[in-house]
Amino acid sequence: MTLQEIIDGSDHIVFFGGAGVSTESGIPDFRSVDGLYNQKYAYPPEVILSHTFFMEETEEFFRFYRDKMLYLDAKPNAAHYALAKLEKSGKLKAVITQNIDGLHQAAGSNSVFELHGSVLRNYCMKCGNFHGVEAIKNSEGIPRCSCGGIIKPDVVLYEEPLDEYTMKMAAAFTQAADALIVGGTSLTVYPAAGFVYQYMGDKLVLINKSSTPMDSKASLVINDSIGKVLGELKI
């Protein structure tokens, strides 16, 4: 069965996506540590992006965050637009994403569950006031609210739990899906990757450039570019 046939024969599709969906928009996966990174930072990204590091080395956290996590000029790619179109057709009920860039919404998707939060939302740790991403992008050192509190990105750091409501809704949509399309993720980052195990149906599609631990359980495995594969669909 082809992906087109699966989509044509399904009415309650859920898409689960990872970093590979955003890399095609020019947003690098921060886990791919390059030579430039090693010259600029004394710690691995998993350490810098932890709650402990944020609290203890706040200024260094923001130096990395501005440099490596904010790609505000990035635009949605063919995968984002195809999913938005699929939602508009009534077939796609939800996008569950590990990405924090807001590109699914920028492409027109409405039912999006951001497991790891979003760089576009930021809150004062003292008074709770909301701040746009510019408050961090355009600041130096530690960004602060007018009340003096530190502005923290609404991004789930290592050591922090995922948002309970988002998790609950994502699980409910996944369990109710008649087809689950997983794209741009190696399915190795937990607890997010665990959502695939919530799926009860028999139409599991995996689209990723490399193999995943779930390949043997999938109905269809496509090792190709997610933008190319979804962009070729007739919706």
SULBEL-V722497 format. One record per helix or strand. SS is the DSSP state (alpha for helix, beta for strand). FROM is the first residue (numbers start at 0). TO is the last residue. If there is no record, write none. Layout:
SS_FROM_TO / SS_FROM_TO
//
This chain:
alpha_2_7 / beta_12_16 / alpha_18_22 / alpha_34_39 / alpha_44_47 / beta_49_49 / alpha_50_55 / alpha_57_67 / alpha_77_87 / beta_91_96 / alpha_102_106 / beta_111_113 / beta_116_123 / beta_129_130 / alpha_133_136 / beta_143_143 / beta_149_154 / beta_157_157 / alpha_163_175 / beta_178_182 / alpha_191_197 / beta_203_206 / alpha_214_216 / beta_219_221 / alpha_225_230
//
